[in-house]
Amino acid sequence: MDFYRYLQNEEKEYVGEIAYHYDEPRDIYICDVIILAKYRNRGYGSEGIKLLCQAVK
């Protein structure tokens, strides 16, 4: 399963992105959470991971 989403704040501004995918050559699953520096420590990464977990269910 591949998953990729842009993350936005309440004002619909881009704050980052989250991705999850299987890397076949290395036989591993990778989760990437990227939050722009000015939006860090505001819970956007945690919310992105919750979004990812909901999509996997």
C-alpha distance matrix in Angstrom:
0.0 3.8 6.6 10.2 13.4 17.1 19.2 22.6 25.7 27.9 29.8 26.7 27.0 24.1 23.8 20.6 16.9 13.8 10.6 7.8 6.3 7.2 10.8 11.9 15.6 15.8 13.5 12.3 9.6 11.0 11.7 14.2 16.6 19.4 22.3 25.4 28.4 30.5 27.9 27.2 28.3 28.1 25.0 22.5 20.2 20.4 19.7 16.6 15.3 16.3 14.5 11.2 12.2 13.2 10.0 8.2 11.4
3.8 0.0 3.8 6.8 10.4 13.9 16.3 19.8 23.1 25.5 27.1 23.8 23.9 20.9 20.7 17.4 13.7 11.0 7.6 5.7 4.6 7.1 10.1 12.1 15.4 15.7 14.3 12.7 9.7 9.8 10.0 11.7 14.1 16.4 19.3 22.2 25.3 27.4 25.1 24.6 26.2 25.9 23.1 20.3 18.1 18.9 18.2 14.7 14.0 15.6 13.4 10.3 12.4 13.5 10.2 9.6 13.2
6.6 3.8 0.0 3.8 6.9 10.5 12.7 16.2 19.3 21.8 23.4 20.2 20.5 17.5 17.4 14.3 10.6 8.0 5.4 5.0 6.5 9.9 12.8 15.3 18.3 18.2 17.0 14.8 11.4 10.5 9.2 10.2 11.7 13.9 16.5 19.4 22.6 24.4 21.8 21.6 23.1 22.5 19.8 16.8 15.0 15.9 14.8 11.3 11.2 12.7 10.1 7.4 10.3 11.1 8.0 8.7 12.3
10.2 6.8 3.8 0.0 3.8 7.0 9.8 13.2 16.6 19.3 20.5 17.2 17.1 14.0 14.1 11.1 7.4 5.8 4.3 6.5 8.5 12.2 14.3 17.3 19.8 19.7 19.2 16.8 13.5 11.6 9.7 9.2 10.1 11.3 13.7 16.3 19.7 21.4 19.0 19.2 21.2 20.5 18.3 14.9 13.5 15.2 13.9 10.2 11.2 13.1 10.3 8.6 12.2 12.9 10.3 11.8 15.2
13.4 10.4 6.9 3.8 0.0 3.8 6.3 9.6 13.0 15.6 16.8 13.5 13.6 10.8 11.2 8.8 5.7 5.5 6.5 9.4 12.0 15.8 17.9 21.0 23.4 23.1 22.7 20.0 16.6 14.3 11.8 10.6 10.0 10.6 12.0 14.4 17.9 19.0 16.4 17.1 19.1 18.0 15.9 12.4 11.8 13.6 11.7 8.4 10.6 12.0 8.9 8.7 12.4 12.6 10.6 13.0 16.0
17.1 13.9 10.5 7.0 3.8 0.0 3.8 6.6 10.3 13.2 13.8 10.5 10.1 7.1 7.8 6.0 4.3 6.5 8.8 12.3 15.0 18.8 20.5 23.7 25.8 25.4 25.4 22.6 19.3 16.6 13.7 11.6 10.1 9.5 9.9 11.5 15.2 16.0 13.6 14.9 17.3 16.1 14.7 10.9 11.2 13.7 11.7 8.9 11.9 13.5 10.8 11.4 15.1 15.2 13.8 16.5 19.2
19.2 16.3 12.7 9.8 6.3 3.8 0.0 3.8 7.0 10.1 11.3 8.7 8.4 6.0 5.6 5.0 5.1 7.3 10.6 13.9 17.1 20.9 22.7 26.1 28.2 27.4 27.2 24.2 20.7 17.9 14.5 12.4 9.8 9.2 8.4 10.2 13.5 13.7 10.8 12.2 14.3 12.6 11.3 7.5 8.7 11.0 8.9 6.9 10.6 11.8 9.7 11.2 14.6 14.7 14.3 17.0 19.3
22.6 19.8 16.2 13.2 9.6 6.6 3.8 0.0 3.8 6.7 7.6 5.2 5.2 4.6 5.3 7.1 8.5 11.1 14.4 17.7 20.9 24.6 26.4 29.8 31.9 31.1 31.0 27.9 24.5 21.6 18.3 16.0 13.1 12.0 10.1 10.8 13.9 13.0 10.2 12.6 14.6 12.2 11.7 8.4 10.9 12.9 10.4 9.7 13.5 14.0 12.1 14.4 17.4 17.0 16.9 20.0 21.9
25.7 23.1 19.3 16.6 13.0 10.3 7.0 3.8 0.0 3.8 5.4 5.2 5.5 6.8 6.5 9.4 11.5 13.8 17.4 20.5 23.9 27.6 29.5 33.0 35.0 33.9 33.8 30.5 27.1 24.2 20.6 18.4 15.1 13.9 11.3 11.6 13.9 12.1 9.1 11.8 13.1 10.1 10.3 8.0 11.4 12.9 10.5 11.1 14.7 14.8 13.7 16.4 18.9 18.5 19.1 22.2 23.6
27.9 25.5 21.8 19.3 15.6 13.2 10.1 6.7 3.8 0.0 3.8 5.4 7.4 9.9 10.2 13.1 15.0 17.0 20.5 23.4 26.8 30.5 32.6 36.0 38.2 37.2 36.9 33.6 30.1 27.4 23.8 21.8 18.6 17.7 15.0 15.3 17.2 15.1 12.2 14.9 15.7 12.2 12.5 10.8 14.4 15.2 12.4 13.7 17.1 16.5 15.3 18.5 20.6 19.6 20.5 23.8 24.8
29.8 27.1 23.4 20.5 16.8 13.8 11.3 7.6 5.4 3.8 0.0 3.8 5.5 9.0 10.3 13.6 15.9 18.6 21.9 25.2 28.4 32.2 34.0 37.4 39.4 38.6 38.6 35.5 32.0 29.1 25.7 23.3 20.2 18.6 15.8 15.3 17.2 14.8 12.7 16.0 17.4 14.3 15.2 13.3 16.7 18.2 15.6 16.3 19.9 19.7 18.2 21.1 23.6 22.6 23.1 26.5 27.7
26.7 23.8 20.2 17.2 13.5 10.5 8.7 5.2 5.2 5.4 3.8 0.0 3.8 6.5 8.8 11.5 13.2 16.0 19.0 22.4 25.4 29.2 31.0 34.2 36.3 35.8 35.7 32.8 29.3 26.6 23.3 21.0 18.2 16.7 14.5 14.2 16.9 15.1 13.0 16.2 18.1 15.2 15.5 12.8 15.8 17.5 14.7 14.6 18.3 18.4 16.3 18.9 21.7 20.7 20.6 24.0 25.6
27.0 23.9 20.5 17.1 13.6 10.1 8.4 5.2 5.5 7.4 5.5 3.8 0.0 3.8 6.2 9.3 11.8 15.1 18.3 21.9 24.9 28.6 30.0 33.4 35.2 34.6 34.9 31.9 28.6 25.5 22.3 19.5 16.7 14.5 12.0 11.0 13.7 11.9 10.4 13.8 16.2 14.0 14.8 12.0 14.7 17.2 15.1 14.6 18.3 19.1 17.3 19.4 22.6 22.2 22.0 25.1 27.0
24.1 20.9 17.5 14.0 10.8 7.1 6.0 4.6 6.8 9.9 9.0 6.5 3.8 0.0 3.8 5.9 8.4 11.9 15.0 18.7 21.5 25.2 26.4 29.8 31.5 30.9 31.3 28.4 25.3 22.1 19.0 16.1 13.5 11.1 9.2 8.5 11.8 11.1 9.6 12.4 15.3 13.7 14.1 10.8 12.7 15.6 13.9 12.6 16.2 17.6 15.7 17.2 20.6 20.6 20.1 22.9 25.3
23.8 20.7 17.4 14.1 11.2 7.8 5.6 5.3 6.5 10.2 10.3 8.8 6.2 3.8 0.0 3.8 7.2 10.5 14.0 17.5 20.7 24.2 25.4 29.0 30.5 29.5 30.0 26.8 23.7 20.4 17.1 14.0 10.9 8.5 5.8 5.6 8.8 8.4 6.2 8.7 11.6 10.4 10.9 7.7 9.5 12.6 11.6 10.5 13.9 15.7 14.5 15.9 19.1 19.7 19.6 22.1 24.4
20.6 17.4 14.3 11.1 8.8 6.0 5.0 7.1 9.4 13.1 13.6 11.5 9.3 5.9 3.8 0.0 3.8 7.1 10.4 14.1 17.1 20.6 21.6 25.3 26.7 25.7 26.2 23.1 20.1 16.7 13.6 10.4 7.7 5.3 4.2 5.6 9.3 10.4 8.4 9.5 12.5 12.0 11.6 8.1 8.3 11.8 11.2 9.0 12.0 14.4 13.1 13.7 17.1 18.1 17.6 19.7 22.4
16.9 13.7 10.6 7.4 5.7 4.3 5.1 8.5 11.5 15.0 15.9 13.2 11.8 8.4 7.2 3.8 0.0 3.8 6.8 10.5 13.5 17.1 18.4 21.9 23.7 22.8 23.1 20.1 16.9 13.7 10.7 8.0 6.1 5.3 6.6 9.0 12.4 14.0 11.8 12.2 14.7 14.3 13.0 9.4 8.5 11.6 10.8 7.6 10.1 12.7 11.0 10.8 14.4 15.6 14.6 16.4 19.5
13.8 11.0 8.0 5.8 5.5 6.5 7.3 11.1 13.8 17.0 18.6 16.0 15.1 11.9 10.5 7.1 3.8 0.0 3.8 7.1 10.4 14.0 15.7 19.3 21.3 20.2 20.0 16.9 13.5 10.6 7.4 5.5 4.6 6.3 8.6 11.8 14.8 16.6 14.2 13.7 15.6 15.4 13.2 10.0 8.0 10.3 9.9 6.2 7.5 10.4 9.0 7.7 11.3 13.0 11.9 13.2 16.4
10.6 7.6 5.4 4.3 6.5 8.8 10.6 14.4 17.4 20.5 21.9 19.0 18.3 15.0 14.0 10.4 6.8 3.8 0.0 3.8 6.7 10.4 12.2 15.6 17.8 17.0 16.7 13.8 10.5 7.9 5.6 5.0 6.7 8.8 11.8 14.8 17.8 20.0 17.8 17.1 19.0 19.0 16.7 13.7 11.3 13.1 12.9 9.2 9.3 12.2 10.5 8.0 11.3 13.3 11.4 11.9 15.5
7.8 5.7 5.0 6.5 9.4 12.3 13.9 17.7 20.5 23.4 25.2 22.4 21.9 18.7 17.5 14.1 10.5 7.1 3.8 0.0 3.8 7.2 9.7 12.9 15.5 14.5 13.6 10.7 7.2 5.5 4.4 6.4 8.9 11.8 15.0 18.2 20.9 23.3 20.9 19.8 21.2 21.4 18.7 16.2 13.4 14.4 14.5 11.1 9.9 12.5 11.3 7.8 10.2 12.6 10.5 9.9 13.6
6.3 4.6 6.5 8.5 12.0 15.0 17.1 20.9 23.9 26.8 28.4 25.4 24.9 21.5 20.7 17.1 13.5 10.4 6.7 3.8 0.0 3.8 6.4 9.3 12.2 11.8 10.7 8.6 5.7 5.5 6.8 8.9 12.1 14.6 18.1 21.1 23.7 26.3 24.3 23.2 24.7 25.1 22.4 19.9 17.1 18.1 18.3 14.8 13.5 16.0 14.6 11.1 13.0 15.2 12.7 11.4 15.1
7.2 7.1 9.9 12.2 15.8 18.8 20.9 24.6 27.6 30.5 32.2 29.2 28.6 25.2 24.2 20.6 17.1 14.0 10.4 7.2 3.8 0.0 3.8 5.9 9.1 8.8 7.2 5.9 4.4 6.2 9.0 11.6 15.1 17.7 21.3 24.2 26.7 29.5 27.5 26.2 27.6 28.2 25.5 23.2 20.2 21.0 21.5 18.2 16.5 18.8 17.8 14.1 15.4 17.7 15.3 13.2 16.7
10.8 10.1 12.8 14.3 17.9 20.5 22.7 26.4 29.5 32.6 34.0 31.0 30.0 26.4 25.4 21.6 18.4 15.7 12.2 9.7 6.4 3.8 0.0 3.8 5.8 5.7 5.7 5.4 5.9 7.0 10.5 12.4 16.1 18.3 22.0 24.6 26.9 30.0 28.5 27.0 28.7 29.7 27.3 25.0 21.9 23.1 23.9 20.5 18.9 21.7 20.9 17.2 18.7 21.3 18.9 17.0 20.5
11.9 12.1 15.3 17.3 21.0 23.7 26.1 29.8 33.0 36.0 37.4 34.2 33.4 29.8 29.0 25.3 21.9 19.3 15.6 12.9 9.3 5.9 3.8 0.0 3.8 5.4 4.7 6.8 8.5 10.5 14.0 16.1 19.9 22.0 25.8 28.4 30.7 33.8 32.2 30.8 32.4 33.4 30.9 28.6 25.5 26.5 27.3 23.9 22.2 24.7 23.8 20.1 21.2 23.5 21.0 18.8 22.0
15.6 15.4 18.3 19.8 23.4 25.8 28.2 31.9 35.0 38.2 39.4 36.3 35.2 31.5 30.5 26.7 23.7 21.3 17.8 15.5 12.2 9.1 5.8 3.8 0.0 3.8 5.6 8.2 10.8 12.2 15.9 17.5 21.3 23.1 26.9 29.2 31.2 34.6 33.4 31.9 33.6 34.9 32.7 30.5 27.2 28.6 29.6 26.2 24.6 27.4 26.6 23.0 24.2 26.8 24.4 22.3 25.5
15.8 15.7 18.2 19.7 23.1 25.4 27.4 31.1 33.9 37.2 38.6 35.8 34.6 30.9 29.5 25.7 22.8 20.2 17.0 14.5 11.8 8.8 5.7 5.4 3.8 0.0 3.8 5.6 8.8 10.2 14.0 15.9 19.6 21.6 25.4 27.9 29.6 33.0 31.8 29.9 31.3 32.9 30.6 28.8 25.3 26.4 27.9 24.7 22.8 25.7 25.4 21.8 22.7 25.7 23.7 21.4 24.6
13.5 14.3 17.0 19.2 22.7 25.4 27.2 31.0 33.8 36.9 38.6 35.7 34.9 31.3 30.0 26.2 23.1 20.0 16.7 13.6 10.7 7.2 5.7 4.7 5.6 3.8 0.0 3.8 7.1 9.9 13.6 16.2 19.9 22.4 26.1 28.9 30.8 34.0 32.4 30.5 31.6 32.9 30.3 28.5 25.1 25.7 27.0 23.9 21.7 24.2 24.0 20.2 20.7 23.5 21.6 18.9 21.8
12.3 12.7 14.8 16.8 20.0 22.6 24.2 27.9 30.5 33.6 35.5 32.8 31.9 28.4 26.8 23.1 20.1 16.9 13.8 10.7 8.6 5.9 5.4 6.8 8.2 5.6 3.8 0.0 3.8 6.5 10.0 12.9 16.4 19.2 22.8 25.8 27.5 30.7 29.0 26.9 27.9 29.2 26.6 24.9 21.4 22.0 23.4 20.5 18.1 20.7 20.8 17.1 17.6 20.7 19.1 16.5 19.5
9.6 9.7 11.4 13.5 16.6 19.3 20.7 24.5 27.1 30.1 32.0 29.3 28.6 25.3 23.7 20.1 16.9 13.5 10.5 7.2 5.7 4.4 5.9 8.5 10.8 8.8 7.1 3.8 0.0 3.8 6.8 10.1 13.5 16.5 20.0 23.2 25.2 28.1 26.1 24.2 25.2 26.2 23.4 21.6 18.2 18.7 19.9 16.9 14.5 17.1 17.0 13.3 14.0 17.0 15.4 13.0 16.3
11.0 9.8 10.5 11.6 14.3 16.6 17.9 21.6 24.2 27.4 29.1 26.6 25.5 22.1 20.4 16.7 13.7 10.6 7.9 5.5 5.5 6.2 7.0 10.5 12.2 10.2 9.9 6.5 3.8 0.0 3.8 6.5 10.0 12.9 16.4 19.5 21.5 24.5 22.6 20.8 22.1 23.2 20.7 18.7 15.3 16.4 17.7 14.5 12.6 15.8 15.6 12.2 13.7 16.8 15.3 13.8 17.3
11.7 10.0 9.2 9.7 11.8 13.7 14.5 18.3 20.6 23.8 25.7 23.3 22.3 19.0 17.1 13.6 10.7 7.4 5.6 4.4 6.8 9.0 10.5 14.0 15.9 14.0 13.6 10.0 6.8 3.8 0.0 3.8 6.7 10.0 13.2 16.6 18.7 21.4 19.3 17.5 18.6 19.5 16.9 15.0 11.6 12.7 13.9 10.8 9.0 12.4 12.4 9.3 11.1 14.3 13.3 12.4 15.8
14.2 11.7 10.2 9.2 10.6 11.6 12.4 16.0 18.4 21.8 23.3 21.0 19.5 16.1 14.0 10.4 8.0 5.5 5.0 6.4 8.9 11.6 12.4 16.1 17.5 15.9 16.2 12.9 10.1 6.5 3.8 0.0 3.8 6.4 9.9 13.1 15.2 18.1 16.2 14.7 16.4 17.5 15.4 13.1 9.9 12.1 13.3 10.1 9.5 13.2 12.9 10.6 13.2 16.0 15.0 14.9 18.4
16.6 14.1 11.7 10.1 10.0 10.1 9.8 13.1 15.1 18.6 20.2 18.2 16.7 13.5 10.9 7.7 6.1 4.6 6.7 8.9 12.1 15.1 16.1 19.9 21.3 19.6 19.9 16.4 13.5 10.0 6.7 3.8 0.0 3.8 6.6 10.1 12.2 14.7 12.6 11.1 12.9 13.7 11.9 9.5 6.4 9.2 10.5 7.6 7.9 11.6 11.6 10.3 13.0 15.5 15.2 15.8 18.9
19.4 16.4 13.9 11.3 10.6 9.5 9.2 12.0 13.9 17.7 18.6 16.7 14.5 11.1 8.5 5.3 5.3 6.3 8.8 11.8 14.6 17.7 18.3 22.0 23.1 21.6 22.4 19.2 16.5 12.9 10.0 6.4 3.8 0.0 3.8 6.7 9.1 11.8 10.3 9.4 12.1 13.1 12.2 9.5 7.6 11.2 12.1 9.5 11.0 14.3 14.0 13.3 16.3 18.4 17.9 19.0 22.1
22.3 19.3 16.5 13.7 12.0 9.9 8.4 10.1 11.3 15.0 15.8 14.5 12.0 9.2 5.8 4.2 6.6 8.6 11.8 15.0 18.1 21.3 22.0 25.8 26.9 25.4 26.1 22.8 20.0 16.4 13.2 9.9 6.6 3.8 0.0 3.8 6.3 8.3 6.5 6.1 9.3 9.9 9.9 7.3 6.7 10.5 11.2 9.7 11.8 14.7 14.5 14.8 17.7 19.4 19.4 21.0 23.7
25.4 22.2 19.4 16.3 14.4 11.5 10.2 10.8 11.6 15.3 15.3 14.2 11.0 8.5 5.6 5.6 9.0 11.8 14.8 18.2 21.1 24.2 24.6 28.4 29.2 27.9 28.9 25.8 23.2 19.5 16.6 13.1 10.1 6.7 3.8 0.0 3.8 5.6 5.5 6.5 10.3 11.0 12.1 9.9 10.2 13.8 14.3 13.1 15.5 18.2 17.8 18.3 21.3 22.8 22.7 24.5 27.2
28.4 25.3 22.6 19.7 17.9 15.2 13.5 13.9 13.9 17.2 17.2 16.9 13.7 11.8 8.8 9.3 12.4 14.8 17.8 20.9 23.7 26.7 26.9 30.7 31.2 29.6 30.8 27.5 25.2 21.5 18.7 15.2 12.2 9.1 6.3 3.8 0.0 3.8 5.4 5.4 8.9 10.5 12.5 11.3 11.6 14.9 16.1 15.4 17.5 20.1 20.4 20.9 23.6 25.3 25.6 27.1 29.7
30.5 27.4 24.4 21.4 19.0 16.0 13.7 13.0 12.1 15.1 14.8 15.1 11.9 11.1 8.4 10.4 14.0 16.6 20.0 23.3 26.3 29.5 30.0 33.8 34.6 33.0 34.0 30.7 28.1 24.5 21.4 18.1 14.7 11.8 8.3 5.6 3.8 0.0 3.8 5.8 8.9 9.4 12.2 11.3 12.7 15.7 16.4 16.3 18.8 20.9 21.0 22.2 24.9 26.1 26.6 28.6 30.9
27.9 25.1 21.8 19.0 16.4 13.6 10.8 10.2 9.1 12.2 12.7 13.0 10.4 9.6 6.2 8.4 11.8 14.2 17.8 20.9 24.3 27.5 28.5 32.2 33.4 31.8 32.4 29.0 26.1 22.6 19.3 16.2 12.6 10.3 6.5 5.5 5.4 3.8 0.0 3.8 6.7 6.3 8.7 7.6 9.5 12.3 12.6 12.9 15.5 17.3 17.5 19.0 21.4 22.6 23.3 25.3 27.4
27.2 24.6 21.6 19.2 17.1 14.9 12.2 12.6 11.8 14.9 16.0 16.2 13.8 12.4 8.7 9.5 12.2 13.7 17.1 19.8 23.2 26.2 27.0 30.8 31.9 29.9 30.5 26.9 24.2 20.8 17.5 14.7 11.1 9.4 6.1 6.5 5.4 5.8 3.8 0.0 3.8 5.5 7.4 7.2 7.9 10.5 12.0 12.3 14.1 16.3 17.2 18.2 20.3 22.0 22.9 24.5 26.6
28.3 26.2 23.1 21.2 19.1 17.3 14.3 14.6 13.1 15.7 17.4 18.1 16.2 15.3 11.6 12.5 14.7 15.6 19.0 21.2 24.7 27.6 28.7 32.4 33.6 31.3 31.6 27.9 25.2 22.1 18.6 16.4 12.9 12.1 9.3 10.3 8.9 8.9 6.7 3.8 0.0 3.8 5.8 7.6 8.2 9.5 11.5 12.9 14.1 15.7 17.3 18.6 20.1 21.8 23.3 24.7 26.4
28.1 25.9 22.5 20.5 18.0 16.1 12.6 12.2 10.1 12.2 14.3 15.2 14.0 13.7 10.4 12.0 14.3 15.4 19.0 21.4 25.1 28.2 29.7 33.4 34.9 32.9 32.9 29.2 26.2 23.2 19.5 17.5 13.7 13.1 9.9 11.0 10.5 9.4 6.3 5.5 3.8 0.0 3.8 5.8 8.1 8.9 9.7 11.7 13.5 14.4 15.7 17.7 19.2 20.2 22.0 23.8 25.2
25.0 23.1 19.8 18.3 15.9 14.7 11.3 11.7 10.3 12.5 15.2 15.5 14.8 14.1 10.9 11.6 13.0 13.2 16.7 18.7 22.4 25.5 27.3 30.9 32.7 30.6 30.3 26.6 23.4 20.7 16.9 15.4 11.9 12.2 9.9 12.1 12.5 12.2 8.7 7.4 5.8 3.8 0.0 3.8 5.5 5.2 6.2 8.6 10.1 10.7 12.4 14.3 15.5 16.6 18.5 20.2 21.5
22.5 20.3 16.8 14.9 12.4 10.9 7.5 8.4 8.0 10.8 13.3 12.8 12.0 10.8 7.7 8.1 9.4 10.0 13.7 16.2 19.9 23.2 25.0 28.6 30.5 28.8 28.5 24.9 21.6 18.7 15.0 13.1 9.5 9.5 7.3 9.9 11.3 11.3 7.6 7.2 7.6 5.8 3.8 0.0 3.8 5.5 5.0 6.1 8.7 9.8 10.4 12.3 14.3 15.3 16.5 18.5 20.2
20.2 18.1 15.0 13.5 11.8 11.2 8.7 10.9 11.4 14.4 16.7 15.8 14.7 12.7 9.5 8.3 8.5 8.0 11.3 13.4 17.1 20.2 21.9 25.5 27.2 25.3 25.1 21.4 18.2 15.3 11.6 9.9 6.4 7.6 6.7 10.2 11.6 12.7 9.5 7.9 8.2 8.1 5.5 3.8 0.0 3.8 5.4 5.0 6.3 8.7 9.8 10.5 12.4 14.3 15.3 16.7 18.7
20.4 18.9 15.9 15.2 13.6 13.7 11.0 12.9 12.9 15.2 18.2 17.5 17.2 15.6 12.6 11.8 11.6 10.3 13.1 14.4 18.1 21.0 23.1 26.5 28.6 26.4 25.7 22.0 18.7 16.4 12.7 12.1 9.2 11.2 10.5 13.8 14.9 15.7 12.3 10.5 9.5 8.9 5.2 5.5 3.8 0.0 3.8 5.4 5.2 6.3 8.7 9.8 10.6 12.4 14.4 15.5 16.9
19.7 18.2 14.8 13.9 11.7 11.7 8.9 10.4 10.5 12.4 15.6 14.7 15.1 13.9 11.6 11.2 10.8 9.9 12.9 14.5 18.3 21.5 23.9 27.3 29.6 27.9 27.0 23.4 19.9 17.7 13.9 13.3 10.5 12.1 11.2 14.3 16.1 16.4 12.6 12.0 11.5 9.7 6.2 5.0 5.4 3.8 0.0 3.8 5.4 5.0 6.2 8.7 9.9 10.6 12.4 14.4 15.6
16.6 14.7 11.3 10.2 8.4 8.9 6.9 9.7 11.1 13.7 16.3 14.6 14.6 12.6 10.5 9.0 7.6 6.2 9.2 11.1 14.8 18.2 20.5 23.9 26.2 24.7 23.9 20.5 16.9 14.5 10.8 10.1 7.6 9.5 9.7 13.1 15.4 16.3 12.9 12.3 12.9 11.7 8.6 6.1 5.0 5.4 3.8 0.0 3.8 5.4 5.0 6.2 8.7 9.9 10.6 12.5 14.6
15.3 14.0 11.2 11.2 10.6 11.9 10.6 13.5 14.7 17.1 19.9 18.3 18.3 16.2 13.9 12.0 10.1 7.5 9.3 9.9 13.5 16.5 18.9 22.2 24.6 22.8 21.7 18.1 14.5 12.6 9.0 9.5 7.9 11.0 11.8 15.5 17.5 18.8 15.5 14.1 14.1 13.5 10.1 8.7 6.3 5.2 5.4 3.8 0.0 3.8 5.3 4.9 6.2 8.6 9.8 10.6 12.6
16.3 15.6 12.7 13.1 12.0 13.5 11.8 14.0 14.8 16.5 19.7 18.4 19.1 17.6 15.7 14.4 12.7 10.4 12.2 12.5 16.0 18.8 21.7 24.7 27.4 25.7 24.2 20.7 17.1 15.8 12.4 13.2 11.6 14.3 14.7 18.2 20.1 20.9 17.3 16.3 15.7 14.4 10.7 9.8 8.7 6.3 5.0 5.4 3.8 0.0 3.8 5.4 5.1 6.2 8.6 9.9 10.8
14.5 13.4 10.1 10.3 8.9 10.8 9.7 12.1 13.7 15.3 18.2 16.3 17.3 15.7 14.5 13.1 11.0 9.0 10.5 11.3 14.6 17.8 20.9 23.8 26.6 25.4 24.0 20.8 17.0 15.6 12.4 12.9 11.6 14.0 14.5 17.8 20.4 21.0 17.5 17.2 17.3 15.7 12.4 10.4 9.8 8.7 6.2 5.0 5.3 3.8 0.0 3.8 5.5 5.2 6.3 8.8 10.2
11.2 10.3 7.4 8.6 8.7 11.4 11.2 14.4 16.4 18.5 21.1 18.9 19.4 17.2 15.9 13.7 10.8 7.7 8.0 7.8 11.1 14.1 17.2 20.1 23.0 21.8 20.2 17.1 13.3 12.2 9.3 10.6 10.3 13.3 14.8 18.3 20.9 22.2 19.0 18.2 18.6 17.7 14.3 12.3 10.5 9.8 8.7 6.2 4.9 5.4 3.8 0.0 3.8 5.5 5.2 6.3 8.9
12.2 12.4 10.3 12.2 12.4 15.1 14.6 17.4 18.9 20.6 23.6 21.7 22.6 20.6 19.1 17.1 14.4 11.3 11.3 10.2 13.0 15.4 18.7 21.2 24.2 22.7 20.7 17.6 14.0 13.7 11.1 13.2 13.0 16.3 17.7 21.3 23.6 24.9 21.4 20.3 20.1 19.2 15.5 14.3 12.4 10.6 9.9 8.7 6.2 5.1 5.5 3.8 0.0 3.8 5.4 5.2 6.5
13.2 13.5 11.1 12.9 12.6 15.2 14.7 17.0 18.5 19.6 22.6 20.7 22.2 20.6 19.7 18.1 15.6 13.0 13.3 12.6 15.2 17.7 21.3 23.5 26.8 25.7 23.5 20.7 17.0 16.8 14.3 16.0 15.5 18.4 19.4 22.8 25.3 26.1 22.6 22.0 21.8 20.2 16.6 15.3 14.3 12.4 10.6 9.9 8.6 6.2 5.2 5.5 3.8 0.0 3.8 5.5 5.3
10.0 10.2 8.0 10.3 10.6 13.8 14.3 16.9 19.1 20.5 23.1 20.6 22.0 20.1 19.6 17.6 14.6 11.9 11.4 10.5 12.7 15.3 18.9 21.0 24.4 23.7 21.6 19.1 15.4 15.3 13.3 15.0 15.2 17.9 19.4 22.7 25.6 26.6 23.3 22.9 23.3 22.0 18.5 16.5 15.3 14.4 12.4 10.6 9.8 8.6 6.3 5.2 5.4 3.8 0.0 3.8 5.5
8.2 9.6 8.7 11.8 13.0 16.5 17.0 20.0 22.2 23.8 26.5 24.0 25.1 22.9 22.1 19.7 16.4 13.2 11.9 9.9 11.4 13.2 17.0 18.8 22.3 21.4 18.9 16.5 13.0 13.8 12.4 14.9 15.8 19.0 21.0 24.5 27.1 28.6 25.3 24.5 24.7 23.8 20.2 18.5 16.7 15.5 14.4 12.5 10.6 9.9 8.8 6.3 5.2 5.5 3.8 0.0 3.8
11.4 13.2 12.3 15.2 16.0 19.2 19.3 21.9 23.6 24.8 27.7 25.6 27.0 25.3 24.4 22.4 19.5 16.4 15.5 13.6 15.1 16.7 20.5 22.0 25.5 24.6 21.8 19.5 16.3 17.3 15.8 18.4 18.9 22.1 23.7 27.2 29.7 30.9 27.4 26.6 26.4 25.2 21.5 20.2 18.7 16.9 15.6 14.6 12.6 10.8 10.2 8.9 6.5 5.3 5.5 3.8 0.0
